[in-house]
């Protein structure tokens, strides 16, 4: 539903929202969800005639990233969870993730500590800081590709 609201270029009625959603819930369920999102400040609502129309009031990327971060924070083994997540990415999603990780400014986030399995900790097959974890030199094949001769 957030994706449909984010894609809408203006306020949208619940009827239009239902029509644009695949496998949409009933209108009463949709209204309940929209009211909860309204209470959380995630959507804005205006009255148009006898009905309400809604639009996303927050950045969709911030909402999704926050949810992902919260789930990761609760995991007992974050490295395993991240590796499982990466294994499920499509080739295009993995490419996008590589671009995002490679474009991070130096010093963003905490520095990895020795032995945590992150780039730069000296483990075999892991590149220098800023390289690895899906980047060049991490020893991992690109999703959908065969490993190089040196990685076998």
Secondary structure, DSSP 4 states (H G I P E B T S, - for coil): -HHHHHH-SS-EEHHHHHHHSTT---HHHHHHHHHHHHHTTSEEEEEETTEEEEEE-S-HHHHHHHHHHHHHHH-S-HHHHHHHHHHT--HHHHHHHHHHHHTSPTT-SPPPPTTSSSTTS--TT--STTS-TTSTTSSPPPTTSPPPGGG-
